[in-house]
Amino acid sequence: MKLLVCISQTPDTTAKVAFKSDGKEFDAAGVQFIMNPYDEWYALVRACELRETLGGSVTALNVGPAANETTIRKALAIGADDAVRINAEPQSAGFVAKQIAEYAKSQNFDIIFFGKETIDYNGSEVGAMVAEYLDLPYVSYASKLDLNGNTATLERDIEGGVEILEVDMPFVVSAAKGMAEQRIPNMRGIMTARTKPLVEVAPVAFEEAAKAVQFTLPPAKAGVKLVDPENMDELVRLLHEEAKVI
């Protein structure tokens, strides 16, 4: 069984968000980058668990520059067997999806994993786009995945309950909380990650249909106003005159 896990590099959750003076791109100066948590904790770990139980291989794939290789090596330390880096600066969800799909076309992967979203853009777009490019079934936000032969049974949380789905391999899935438990790389994993294959692949041409013109930060939050619970008239006045509905 061949499993592909697509991983992204994102700013650490504690990073201060800032943009360059022209507002056209994120200012990465002094920012610590990490593997996107949904890719790491749920997608990658569940793929490794399936490989450990059923055999096969796990490949980690990242679209990004050489600087991302530290993050890719962490995926290898957690348990991926090999890795691929498509040598391009991610420009958009469409661009990334096209690169992944073109690589995956000839590889005959049984399952292609994504985290449910990245913590920087929160778009939840790339997995669906890859599935469309490859003409494969797509299950989003899955919280459980089990295999029985060629058929996978998946669960995902919906309002008021749980939806249970069955799909035959190959397919694309995005993993949400509950799919697996976070793994911390051990010393052996860290050491072996240094020697596992990491292949660089050239990107394919892609024509952007849309591009970001400018980024702006939201207005700073105003201070909290405390109202005496006995002073209902003041609370009503504030709700009418100052409260904003978003």
C-alpha positions, 0 to 999 in steps of 0.5 A: 500500500502506497500512502502520500502525506502532503505537508505544509510549513506554517508560522508557529502559532505564537508568531506575530503576524506582520506584512511587508511595507507594500502589503503584498506578502507576509513578513517572515523576518524572525518568524519560527516555522513549523509543520502544519499541525493538522498535517503532522498530528493527524494525517501523517501519524495515521498514515504511519499507523496504517503502514505499521499495521498493513505494510507498505510505504509512507511518502511525505511531500512538500511544495516549497524551497530548500529552507523547508527541508528541516520541516520535511526531515521532521516528517521523516523522523516521525515515521515517513519512509521517504520524502519529496520536495517540489522546488517552488515557492507556494503561490496559491492553493491552486498552484500547490494542488497542481504541483501535487497532482502532477507528481501523484499522477504516475505514482499510483498512491492508494491514499493521499492525506492532507490535514483538514486545513493549514493554520495560516490561510485556513482555506481547506482547498488544496485536498479537494483541488488535488482530488479534482485534478486526479478524478478521485473521491474526496472525503474532507474533515475525517476524524476516523479512518479504518481499512478493510481490504480495498475499502475504507470506512471513515467518520466525520463529525457533523452537526448533531452527530457523526457521518459514516462513509465508505470509499474504495481506494484510491482516494483523497482525505483530509484529516481532522482531530480524532484521526490520530494522536500526536507523536513526538520523534524519538532519538532513533527517528531523528537519527534515521531521518538524516539518511532517508531519501529526500528527492527534489522535483522541478515544478510544472507550469501553472497559470494563476487565475487569481492573485492576492493584491494586498494584505491588511491587518484587522483593526486593533481590538478596543479595550473591554468595558466593564458594566455594573450588573445593576446598571442595566441602562448603561449596558443597554446604551452601550449595546445600542451605541457602541457594540458592533455586529460582525 
